[in-house]
Protein backbone atom coordinates (compact mmCIF):
# COMPACT_ATOMS: atom_id res chain seq x y z
CA UNK A 1 0.00 0.00 0.00
CA UNK A 2 1.55 3.28 -1.05
CA UNK A 3 1.19 6.72 0.57
CA UNK A 4 -1.36 8.13 -1.93
CA UNK A 5 -3.59 5.07 -1.55
CA UNK A 6 -3.46 5.32 2.25
CA UNK A 7 -4.27 9.06 2.11
CA UNK A 8 -7.27 8.53 -0.19
CA UNK A 9 -8.55 5.69 2.01
CA UNK A 10 -8.20 7.90 5.08
CA UNK A 11 -10.02 10.75 3.31
CA UNK A 12 -12.93 8.48 2.33
CA UNK A 13 -13.24 7.03 5.84
CA UNK A 14 -13.10 10.54 7.36
CA UNK A 15 -15.81 11.76 4.98
CA UNK A 16 -18.09 8.82 5.80
CA UNK A 17 -17.61 9.15 9.55
CA UNK A 18 -18.20 12.90 9.59
CA UNK A 19 -21.24 12.81 7.25
CA UNK A 20 -24.55 13.38 9.03
CA UNK A 21 -26.81 10.38 9.37
CA UNK A 22 -30.15 11.20 7.76
CA UNK A 23 -33.26 9.22 8.56
CA UNK A 24 -36.33 9.75 6.42
CA UNK A 25 -39.72 8.73 7.68
CA UNK A 26 -42.18 7.96 4.90
CA UNK A 27 -45.74 6.75 4.84
CA UNK A 28 -45.98 3.00 5.14
CA UNK A 29 -47.03 1.32 1.90
CA UNK A 30 -46.90 4.30 -0.47
CA UNK A 31 -48.67 3.33 -3.70
CA UNK A 32 -46.35 2.20 -6.44
CA UNK A 33 -43.23 2.05 -4.30
CA UNK A 34 -41.12 -0.67 -5.84
CA UNK A 35 -39.17 -2.72 -3.34
CA UNK A 36 -40.86 -1.04 -0.37
CA UNK A 37 -41.67 -3.12 2.67
CA UNK A 38 -45.25 -4.31 2.32
CA UNK A 39 -47.14 -4.60 5.58
CA UNK A 40 -50.11 -3.29 7.53
CA UNK A 41 -49.69 -2.64 11.23
CA UNK A 42 -52.44 -4.35 13.23
CA UNK A 43 -53.58 -1.02 14.68
CA UNK A 44 -53.96 0.33 11.12
CA UNK A 45 -56.14 -2.53 9.87
CA UNK A 46 -59.64 -1.30 9.00
CA UNK A 47 -61.32 -4.37 7.48
CA UNK A 48 -60.74 -7.86 6.11
CA UNK A 49 -62.69 -10.06 3.72
CA UNK A 50 -62.06 -13.74 2.99
CA UNK A 51 -61.47 -14.97 -0.55
CA UNK A 52 -62.86 -18.43 0.01
CA UNK A 53 -60.21 -20.50 1.75
CA UNK A 54 -57.26 -19.45 -0.38
CA UNK A 55 -56.73 -15.82 0.56
CA UNK A 56 -57.76 -12.72 2.43
CA UNK A 57 -58.17 -9.07 1.46
CA UNK A 58 -57.02 -6.65 4.16
CA UNK A 59 -57.86 -2.95 4.12
CA UNK A 60 -55.57 -0.47 5.87
CA UNK A 61 -56.72 2.70 7.63
CA UNK A 62 -55.69 4.74 4.55
CA UNK A 63 -58.19 2.61 2.52
CA UNK A 64 -55.42 0.80 0.63
CA UNK A 65 -56.12 -2.90 0.03
CA UNK A 66 -53.69 -5.81 0.33
CA UNK A 67 -54.09 -9.45 -0.62
CA UNK A 68 -52.74 -12.22 1.59
CA UNK A 69 -52.50 -15.61 -0.14
CA UNK A 70 -52.25 -18.69 2.07
CA UNK A 71 -49.72 -21.49 1.66
CA UNK A 72 -52.58 -24.01 1.80
CA UNK A 73 -56.35 -23.85 2.08
CA UNK A 74 -57.41 -22.12 5.29
CA UNK A 75 -60.39 -24.17 6.44
CA UNK A 76 -63.08 -22.27 8.31
CA UNK A 77 -61.99 -18.84 7.07
CA UNK A 78 -65.09 -18.34 4.96
CA UNK A 79 -67.42 -19.09 7.89
CA UNK A 80 -66.10 -16.84 10.66
CA UNK A 81 -66.30 -13.20 11.64
CA UNK A 82 -63.35 -13.42 14.02
CA UNK A 83 -59.63 -13.94 13.29
CA UNK A 84 -56.39 -13.66 15.21
CA UNK A 85 -53.34 -12.35 13.35
CA UNK A 86 -50.17 -13.87 14.81
CA UNK A 87 -47.59 -11.22 13.96
CA UNK A 88 -45.04 -12.32 16.57
CA UNK A 89 -43.59 -9.23 18.25
CA UNK A 90 -43.68 -6.83 15.28
CA UNK A 91 -47.40 -6.10 15.16
CA UNK A 92 -47.10 -5.97 11.35
CA UNK A 93 -49.30 -8.07 9.12
CA UNK A 94 -46.99 -9.23 6.35
CA UNK A 95 -45.77 -12.37 4.59
CA UNK A 96 -44.49 -13.85 7.88
CA UNK A 97 -47.88 -13.56 9.63
CA UNK A 98 -50.08 -16.53 10.50
CA UNK A 99 -53.87 -16.31 10.72
CA UNK A 100 -55.59 -18.27 13.47
CA UNK A 101 -59.19 -19.28 12.81
CA UNK A 102 -61.51 -20.05 15.77
CA UNK A 103 -61.40 -23.74 16.55
CA UNK A 104 -57.63 -23.96 16.29
CA UNK A 105 -56.94 -23.68 12.56
CA UNK A 106 -53.62 -21.94 11.87
CA UNK A 107 -52.94 -20.70 8.35
CA UNK A 108 -49.56 -19.43 7.17
CA UNK A 109 -49.23 -16.83 4.44
CA UNK A 110 -47.48 -17.53 1.19
CA UNK A 111 -47.54 -13.93 -0.05
CA UNK A 112 -48.73 -10.46 0.95
CA UNK A 113 -48.99 -7.71 -1.67
CA UNK A 114 -50.86 -4.50 -2.51
CA UNK A 115 -54.18 -5.15 -4.24
CA UNK A 116 -57.03 -3.32 -5.90
CA UNK A 117 -59.36 -4.84 -3.31
CA UNK A 118 -62.08 -7.42 -3.64
CA UNK A 119 -64.00 -7.51 -6.93
CA UNK A 120 -67.03 -5.23 -6.86
CA UNK A 121 -69.18 -7.95 -8.44
CA UNK A 122 -68.15 -10.76 -6.08
CA UNK A 123 -71.79 -11.33 -5.04
CA UNK A 124 -73.27 -10.94 -8.52
CA UNK A 125 -74.45 -14.56 -8.70
CA UNK A 126 -76.07 -14.51 -5.22
CA UNK A 127 -79.85 -14.22 -5.30
CA UNK A 128 -81.31 -12.51 -2.21
CA UNK A 129 -83.77 -14.70 -0.34
CA UNK A 130 -86.37 -13.45 2.14
CA UNK A 131 -85.71 -14.48 5.71
CA UNK A 132 -88.13 -16.92 7.30
CA UNK A 133 -89.17 -16.00 10.80
KOLGUMAR-344723 format. One line per 2 residues: for each residue x, y, z of C-alpha. Coordinates in steps of 0.001 Angstrom, whole numbers, plus 500000, padded with zeros to 6 digits. Each point is the difference from the previous one (the first is absolute). Example, Ala and Ser with C-alpha at 12.3 -4.5 7.8 and 13.67 -1.06 7.14 Angstrom:
512300,495500,507800  501370,503440,499340 .
END
This chain:
500000,500000,500000  501553,503281,498948 .
499639,503438,501618  497445,501410,497501 .
497771,496943,500387  500136,500248,503795 .
499187,503739,499863  497001,499467,497698 .
498716,497169,502205  500354,502203,503067 .
498175,502855,498226  497094,497726,499025 .
499689,498553,503508  500138,503512,501521 .
497291,501216,497617  497724,497064,500821 .
500479,500330,503748  499409,503746,500042 .
496959,499911,497663  496692,500565,501781 .
497733,497002,500335  496667,500825,498389 .
496891,498013,500800  496932,500535,497860 .
496600,498981,501257  497541,499230,497225 .
496445,498788,499937  499756,496251,500301 .
498955,498319,496760  500133,502977,497627 .
498222,499035,496777  502319,498865,497257 .
503127,499852,502145  502105,497280,498454 .
501950,497956,502504  498313,501671,502972 .
499189,497923,503041  496422,498808,499644 .
498109,499715,503257  497033,501309,501959 .
500414,500644,503697  497248,498290,502003 .
498867,503337,501446  499620,501350,496436 .
497819,497142,498750  496499,501224,499137 .
498317,496935,498473  500580,496507,498633 .
498053,497803,497609  500632,496316,499267 .
500583,498775,496461  498617,496539,500560 .
502645,497928,501747  502948,501047,497866 .
500533,503635,500940  498975,503098,501871 .
499586,503647,499029  501153,502419,502696 .
499161,503704,499965  502290,502482,501751 .
498848,503171,501754  501025,502034,496920 .
497500,497868,497974  502776,498194,498108 .
499296,496300,499397  502430,497092,500301 .
499602,496361,499051  501346,497224,502212 .
500244,496609,498270  500249,496928,502214 .
502531,497194,499582  497142,497483,500142 .
496223,500155,500283  498948,501737,503211 .
497019,497948,501148  497312,501899,501875 .
501084,503429,498752  496897,500501,497892 .
497671,499250,502936  501327,502248,502763 .
499796,503638,500981  502951,499781,502378 .
503717,499478,499279  503243,500286,501915 .
503045,501311,498144  503172,498481,501459 .
502584,502650,499147  502543,498898,502614 .
501452,503085,501672  499908,502407,497032 .
496282,500727,499877  500308,500134,496199 .
497791,497894,497765  502314,498842,497231 .
501224,496855,498243  501275,498520,503291 .
496614,500298,501751  497799,497032,500865 .
496210,500214,500216  498278,498042,502757 .
496396,498988,499333  497686,499228,502962 .
500112,496311,500777  503771,499784,499746 .
500686,500279,496265  503323,501734,499317 .
500675,501244,496479  503376,501273,498816 .
500334,502597,497275  501753,499296,496745 .
499943,503603,498757  498807,503470,501002 .
499737,502754,497388  498131,503209,499152 .
496682,499347,498273  497148,501827,498339 .
497674,498488,502591  497275,497422,499666 .
498081,499904,496718  496968,502280,500065 .
497853,497283,498418  501030,497192,502359 .
496360,499424,501045  498514,500390,496514 .
498830,496378,499829  498378,500055,503478 .
496219,500288,499917  498534,501715,503089 .
497542,497805,501873  497404,501248,502482 .
500658,498969,503567  497583,497559,501586 .
498956,500924,503506 .
END
